[in-house]
Structures are given as structure tokens and as C-alpha cells.
Amino acid sequence: MAVAAVMAVVTGLTAAPAVHASPSAEEALRWTPCDDPEKPGAECATLSVPVDWAHPGGPRLDLAVARRKATDPGARVGAMVFGPGGPGDSGVEMVVRHVSRFSPEVRRRFDIVSFDPRGVGAGNPVICSGALLAERPSPELKSQADFDATMAYNRRLRADCRARTGPVFDHLDTAQTVRDVDALRAALGERKLTFHGSSYGTLLGAQYAETYPRRVRAMVLESVMDHSVRATGGFLRAEAATAEDSFQEFVKWCDGAAACALHGRDVRAVWQGLLARAGRGELADPAEPGTSLSSSDLVNKIAFRKFYTADYAGLATAIAGMEASRPLPASPTSIAPLPPATPVFCSDWHLPVRDYEEYASLVTLMNTTAPDLPYLLPVHMTAACLGAPTANPQHRLEAYGAPPILVSNALHDPATGYPWAVSVARQLGRSGVLLTYEGHGHGSVTSGPCMEDAVDGYLTDLTVPPRGTSCPAVPS
């Protein structure tokens, strides 16, 4: 597999004669139409930032930036910067192709601006050998020898990725990206930042508020990461619990909905049967006929993705179809590649594991917490980060002096559990305002008129919802 097929082409690194602390919009961002005839109207630019903000006079990199101007220039409030999730999501892609993700009122009143974070997309992406990536060991470690082999593989992969990616590989953490966002704010000509972070982008927003509390105008943190969770076991247990909650909600829906393709059946028994077939390499991948689907991919690619959008009907139909499919001859299954921005995650999360014995206990903890969803993605990420240095480890959030920050979360979010949102709102103290969506899915700010009106009013007019505000679930 060619390296270029694994990641996007790296942007150039150039030496800069000087660093501009507050570049003007004319100096830093030169907007031209984005090259996407199917989704016209977006403008693209590049923002030059230091590879390492601790040495601003050193090498630089270009971050890809995109914007769509406010649809009602006469009512324009300013620019709103979107912090993409993942890690690994492209903010440029969001602005260019998926701007409908934002409410009509936000699009009317704000220029919607986002970027590809360092290590992602066109933001000097991480590049690694495709052949080496294909050798990734299974996270289903069986012995200390497997544990040692994974540690050795991780060292080889980091060295390869570092050599191919360049100096930015060692400066991918969110603390560096916070400085990039402040440079973007200055380049946009905004005295204070209006920000909407989603999922992993909430870590970016929270740390921006911590670093520059008095430069925040308004900030929405949607589907919230809690970066104060320090213990590896605590992190994995929380992730397993929120995923299992979504599975239980799916089963509950199926029991009560005649439209469910599995209505009247023992949904868990059907699902466990599929997991067993996948474990033997006998379950056909519906997306790739003739190839087998691993139990891990059944959990992470099929179920978990449906939970993100609370598409319970779609999941039930997919399960029924796979159950009815002809078994394949038993064969070994491959492991899906991890997100390309795994080094970003490793730079932000210190999740140490001493040895195989501790690793096995953590896997048991996750599988006990989420018995229907073995080998969830967080344990894959933990295995991929074994031995990796962490530049921006977990810590309690302190954003003294920040204005009210809106923390939004669904009660039944499969990836960022509601307890994390409660925790982050508490860490923000007087600044934290929790907005609860009483429904399902990953993402909530446009889930019905109650949520949309609360968020729109806050962003546009700085009207803060009353503390304790909850919005009813919207039928999917």
C-alpha cells in the first residue's frame, strides 16, 4: 500500500524569519474559492503557525482553513470557529461540504470558520508506511510476549511516522492546537473568540478557555470530553459504560417498537450469535461481500456508528440482514486501521499500562462493563499508545475569568457520557452552564427547537439558558 494512499499529502514546512503574535487578517489569510464545484460558496486559505509554539522563530507549517460567510451580512455578529472532533476529523471538510450541521440562525449571523488541525487532513497530516500500518498487532493480547511485541511495534511505527511526517510529529498535542486557534482568532480580526467544539473539539475549547479565559466571547462544548479522568481504568470504564448504555437503549427501543426488524425477538441473543460468528471469521462484511467481519469491527464499525446518530432502526435492519446471511468458511479476520490521528490522542492522554497482566485486567474491566460490546475502540487506542510520550496529560480544568460556557450533552451519548459533561461543567465553576438533551446520539445542539433555540440565543445574543435547562428528546 502506498504511503500517499494512507494519509493526505503533507503540506510544506518552511523556515520563517519572524513570528507574528497577532497577524492581521490581510496579512495571514488570503481567501480564494475552495475547489469543490458540488458545494460552492466556501472560501479557503492557509494559516502559517510555528511547528512548536515554544520556539516561535523555528520551522513553520501551513494549516488549511475554510469559511462560509454569514448569509445575512447586515445581521452578522462575527466569525465562529468550529473545533472538529475525532481526533482526525477535517474542519475544512465540515465547512465546505457539511455546513448544514449548523443551525440556519448560526449560519445567518456568523461566518462559519474551521480548520484541519495539525496532524489531520491538510494540516500537515501524520504520514506512515502503509505496509507497517498493515502489520498492526491485534489488541486482543494473550500473553506478556504479545504485550512486548506491541510495545516494540509501537516504537517502530512512531519512528517511521516521525521520519515521514517531519518535525510536527512531536508537536501534535491539543495544547499546541490551542495556540493555533488563538492565531486564527487574531488572523480573523476577532477581539474575542466565538467557538463551537464538538466531541474531541471540546478538549480544544476547554483548554483554550483555560489558556485564554479573557479572550472568550462565547463557547459551546458539545458532546464533552473530560480531560480530568487520569486513571487508565477510569477512562476505559467510563467509555465502556456509555457505549453499553446506548446498546441497552437500543434493546429497549426494539422491544417497544413494532418497526424494529428484530421486534419480538431476544435482541441480545441474536447479537451474541453474530459476535460468535464474527469471532470465528464466518460473518460476511455487508460493505465488502466475500470478506469476513471481525467481532471488533462488528462492534465499532456497525453498532457504534449507528449509535452516533441514534439510528436504531438502521442497526436492527443491519443485524437482521447479517443474521440471515450465509456463513463464510471460517478464516482469520483482519483488523481495521486506527484513525490517522492516533498520535494526537496519544499526545493528549497518558494511559499507562505496566504489563500484560494489567492490560488483561483492563480488558476484563471493559468487557464486564460492556458485555455486549467487546473490544471497543478505546482499548484499541490504549494499545496503540503503549509506550508513547504524552505532551499534554490529563489535568483538572481551571478557566478562572472565563465568561459563561455552554456545556451540551445528550443523556444517552455512546462516546462521551453524560457524567463527563456534568464533571466539566463543575470544573468550570461559575462559568459552566450545563444544557441537557434528554435523548440519544453523539451531538445535540440542533436536536429539536428547544436545543437549537437555547444554543442560538447564547451564541448570537449571549443569552445564557437558566441553569438546569433540559430539552426533551426528539423522535428519530
FENJO-V814142 format. One record per residue. N is the residue number from 1. RES is the residue in one small letter. SS is DSSP state (~ for helix, > for strand, _ for the rest). D_FIRST is the distance of its C-alpha to the first C-alpha in Angstrom with 2 decimals. Layout:
# FENJO-V814142
N_RES_SS_D_FIRST, N_RES_SS_D_FIRST
This chain:
# FENJO-V814142
1_m___0.00, 2_a___3.80, 3_v_~_6.47, 4_a_~_8.55, 5_a_~_6.92, 6_v_~_7.71, 7_m___11.17, 8_a___13.71, 9_v___14.84, 10_v___17.20, 11_t___20.87, 12_g___22.96, 13_l_>_25.13, 14_t_>_28.61, 15_a_>_31.72, 16_a___34.57, 17_p___38.18, 18_a___39.41, 19_v___38.53, 20_h___40.28, 21_a___41.34, 22_s___42.21, 23_p___40.74, 24_s___42.41, 25_a_~_40.65, 26_e_~_41.37, 27_e_~_40.03, 28_a_~_36.78, 29_l___35.64, 30_r___35.74, 31_w___35.04, 32_t_>_33.72, 33_p_>_32.77, 34_c___29.26, 35_d___27.19, 36_d___27.25, 37_p_~_29.77, 38_e_~_29.51, 39_k_~_30.69, 40_p___33.05, 41_g___35.26, 42_a___32.93, 43_e_>_33.02, 44_c_>_30.39, 45_a_>_30.88, 46_t_>_29.48, 47_l_>_31.20, 48_s_>_31.17, 49_v_>_31.46, 50_p_>_31.49, 51_v___28.45, 52_d___31.01, 53_w_~_34.14, 54_a_~_36.07, 55_h_~_35.80, 56_p___36.10, 57_g___36.76, 58_g___33.44, 59_p_>_30.05, 60_r_>_29.34, 61_l_>_26.58, 62_d_>_26.73, 63_l_>_26.46, 64_a_>_26.02, 65_v_>_29.14, 66_a_>_30.39, 67_r_>_33.81, 68_r_>_35.91, 69_k___39.58, 70_a___42.24, 71_t___43.40, 72_d___47.03, 73_p_~_47.49, 74_g_~_51.12, 75_a_~_50.21, 76_r___47.26, 77_v___47.25, 78_g_>_44.41, 79_a_>_40.66, 80_m_>_38.90, 81_v_>_35.66, 82_f_>_33.20, 83_g_>_31.18, 84_p___27.96, 85_g___26.91, 86_g___23.88, 87_p___23.23, 88_g___20.43, 89_d___22.39, 90_s___22.91, 91_g_~_26.60, 92_v_~_26.18, 93_e_~_24.68, 94_m_~_27.66, 95_v_~_30.20, 96_v_~_28.82, 97_r_~_28.01, 98_h___29.72, 99_v_~_32.96, 100_s_~_34.93, 101_r_~_33.88, 102_f___36.86, 103_s___40.42, 104_p_~_42.34, 105_e_~_44.78, 106_v_~_42.19, 107_r_~_40.64, 108_r_~_44.21, 109_r_~_45.25, 110_f_>_42.20, 111_d_>_39.58, 112_i_>_36.39, 113_v_>_34.11, 114_s_>_30.81, 115_f_>_27.93, 116_d___24.37, 117_p___25.03, 118_r___23.69, 119_g_>_20.19, 120_v_>_19.62, 121_g___18.74, 122_a___20.23, 123_g_>_22.24, 124_n___20.33, 125_p_>_17.39, 126_v___15.86, 127_i___12.60, 128_c___10.75, 129_s___8.04, 130_g_~_5.08, 131_a_~_5.94, 132_l_~_9.40, 133_l_~_9.42, 134_a___8.65, 135_e___11.71, 136_r___13.96, 137_p___17.38, 138_s___19.36, 139_p___22.08, 140_e___24.51, 141_l___25.70, 142_k___28.42, 143_s___29.83, 144_q_~_30.27, 145_a_~_27.87, 146_d_~_25.12, 147_f_~_26.23, 148_d_~_26.15, 149_a_~_22.69, 150_t_~_21.43, 151_m_~_23.31, 152_a_~_21.84, 153_y_~_18.23, 154_n_~_19.12, 155_r_~_20.59, 156_r_~_17.56, 157_l_~_15.31, 158_r_~_18.10, 159_a_~_18.49, 160_d_~_14.89, 161_c_~_14.99, 162_r_~_18.48, 163_a_~_17.70, 164_r_~_15.00, 165_t_~_17.02, 166_g___20.43, 167_p_~_23.87, 168_v_~_23.58, 169_f_~_21.42, 170_d_~_24.78, 171_h___26.58, 172_l___24.84, 173_d___27.71, 174_t_~_29.87, 175_a_~_32.87, 176_q_~_31.16, 177_t_~_30.24, 178_v_~_33.92, 179_r_~_34.89, 180_d_~_32.43, 181_v_~_34.17, 182_d_~_37.54, 183_a_~_36.56, 184_l_~_35.49, 185_r_~_38.85, 186_a_~_40.70, 187_a_~_38.79, 188_l___39.70, 189_g___43.31, 190_e___43.74, 191_r___46.37, 192_k___45.06, 193_l_>_41.80, 194_t_>_41.49, 195_f_>_38.35, 196_h_>_36.72, 197_g_>_34.08, 198_s_>_32.32, 199_s___30.86, 200_y_~_28.98, 201_g_~_30.70, 202_t_~_33.98, 203_l_~_33.19, 204_l_~_32.86, 205_g_~_36.12, 206_a_~_38.03, 207_q_~_37.17, 208_y_~_38.11, 209_a_~_41.44, 210_e_~_41.87, 211_t_~_41.20, 212_y___43.02, 213_p_~_45.35, 214_r_~_47.77, 215_r_~_45.15, 216_v_>_44.34, 217_r_>_46.07, 218_a_>_44.53, 219_m_>_41.53, 220_v_>_40.16, 221_l_>_37.99, 222_e_>_36.60, 223_s___35.09, 224_v___35.73, 225_m___33.93, 226_d___36.50, 227_h___35.48, 228_s___38.62, 229_v___37.35, 230_r___37.02, 231_a___36.85, 232_t_~_33.58, 233_g_~_35.52, 234_g_~_37.14, 235_f_~_33.90, 236_l_~_32.32, 237_r_~_35.61, 238_a_~_35.96, 239_e_~_32.50, 240_a_~_33.15, 241_a_~_36.64, 242_t_~_35.71, 243_a_~_32.99, 244_e_~_35.50, 245_d_~_38.10, 246_s_~_36.01, 247_f_~_35.65, 248_q_~_39.41, 249_e_~_40.06, 250_f_~_37.99, 251_v_~_40.08, 252_k_~_43.24, 253_w_~_42.39, 254_c_~_41.64, 255_d_~_44.95, 256_g_~_46.85, 257_a___45.15, 258_a___46.04, 259_a___43.04, 260_c___40.65, 261_a___39.08, 262_l___39.90, 263_h___43.38, 264_g___45.92, 265_r___43.44, 266_d___42.41, 267_v_~_39.20, 268_r_~_38.30, 269_a_~_38.84, 270_v_~_36.60, 271_w_~_33.84, 272_q_~_34.26, 273_g_~_34.02, 274_l_~_30.62, 275_l_~_29.48, 276_a_~_30.79, 277_r_~_29.03, 278_a_~_25.70, 279_g_~_26.34, 280_r___26.82, 281_g___23.67, 282_e___26.05, 283_l___25.50, 284_a_>_23.69, 285_d_>_21.41, 286_p___23.38, 287_a___20.45, 288_e_>_18.46, 289_p_>_21.18, 290_g_>_20.87, 291_t_>_18.58, 292_s_>_20.32, 293_l___20.79, 294_s___21.26, 295_s_~_24.49, 296_s_~_22.81, 297_d_~_20.96, 298_l_~_24.28, 299_v_~_25.95, 300_n_~_23.58, 301_k_~_21.91, 302_i_~_25.01, 303_a_~_28.19, 304_f_~_27.46, 305_r_~_26.17, 306_k_~_29.35, 307_f_~_31.44, 308_y_~_30.24, 309_t___32.05, 310_a___34.66, 311_d___33.74, 312_y_~_35.61, 313_a_~_36.43, 314_g_~_32.80, 315_l_~_31.88, 316_a_~_34.82, 317_t_~_33.89, 318_a_~_30.28, 319_i_~_31.70, 320_a_~_34.27, 321_g_~_31.75, 322_m_~_29.53, 323_e_~_32.70, 324_a_~_33.81, 325_s___30.55, 326_r___30.60, 327_p___29.26, 328_l___26.20, 329_p___26.59, 330_a___25.96, 331_s___22.48, 332_p___20.33, 333_t___18.57, 334_s___15.28, 335_i___15.45, 336_a___14.45, 337_p___12.72, 338_l___15.54, 339_p___16.51, 340_p___14.96, 341_a___18.54, 342_t_~_19.19, 343_p_~_20.37, 344_v_~_22.94, 345_f_~_24.28, 346_c_~_24.48, 347_s_~_26.41, 348_d_~_28.89, 349_w___29.49, 350_h___30.97, 351_l___30.57, 352_p___31.48, 353_v___31.41, 354_r___33.36, 355_d___32.22, 356_y_~_31.18, 357_e_~_34.64, 358_e_~_34.46, 359_y_~_30.95, 360_a_~_32.20, 361_s_~_35.22, 362_l_~_33.17, 363_v_~_31.13, 364_t_~_34.51, 365_l_~_35.89, 366_m_~_33.20, 367_n_~_33.46, 368_t_~_37.23, 369_t_~_37.23, 370_a___34.85, 371_p___35.51, 372_d___34.00, 373_l___30.66, 374_p___29.26, 375_y___26.33, 376_l___26.31, 377_l_~_23.64, 378_p_~_25.92, 379_v_~_25.82, 380_h_~_22.00, 381_m_~_22.42, 382_t_~_25.18, 383_a_~_23.15, 384_a_~_20.33, 385_c___23.15, 386_l___24.95, 387_g___26.06, 388_a___24.95, 389_p___27.68, 390_t___29.23, 391_a___30.69, 392_n___32.27, 393_p___33.50, 394_q___35.50, 395_h___39.07, 396_r___41.85, 397_l___41.90, 398_e___44.82, 399_a___45.28, 400_y___49.00, 401_g___50.33, 402_a___47.68, 403_p___49.04, 404_p___48.56, 405_i_>_44.90, 406_l_>_44.09, 407_v_>_42.05, 408_s_>_40.95, 409_n_>_39.57, 410_a_>_39.78, 411_l_>_41.67, 412_h_>_38.93, 413_d___35.65, 414_p___32.84, 415_a___31.00, 416_t___33.65, 417_g___36.85, 418_y_~_40.22, 419_p_~_41.56, 420_w_~_39.10, 421_a_~_40.56, 422_v_~_44.05, 423_s_~_43.23, 424_v_~_41.81, 425_a_~_44.82, 426_r_~_47.11, 427_q_~_45.44, 428_l___46.00, 429_g_~_49.68, 430_r_~_51.82, 431_s_~_48.87, 432_g_>_46.96, 433_v_>_47.75, 434_l_>_46.12, 435_l_>_45.62, 436_t_>_44.97, 437_y_>_43.46, 438_e_>_44.86, 439_g_>_42.00, 440_h_>_38.43, 441_g___34.90, 442_h___32.81, 443_g___34.51, 444_s___38.18, 445_v___39.63, 446_t___39.97, 447_s___40.86, 448_g___44.22, 449_p_~_47.04, 450_c_~_48.21, 451_m_~_44.95, 452_e_~_44.36, 453_d_~_47.91, 454_a_~_47.83, 455_v_~_44.64, 456_d_~_45.67, 457_g_~_49.11, 458_y_~_47.77, 459_l_~_45.29, 460_t_~_47.66, 461_d_~_51.07, 462_l___50.30, 463_t___52.15, 464_v___51.15, 465_p___51.30, 466_p___53.91, 467_r___52.66, 468_g___51.80, 469_t___50.79, 470_s_>_49.02, 471_c_>_47.87, 472_p___47.96, 473_a___44.95, 474_v___44.20, 475_p___43.67, 476_s___40.13
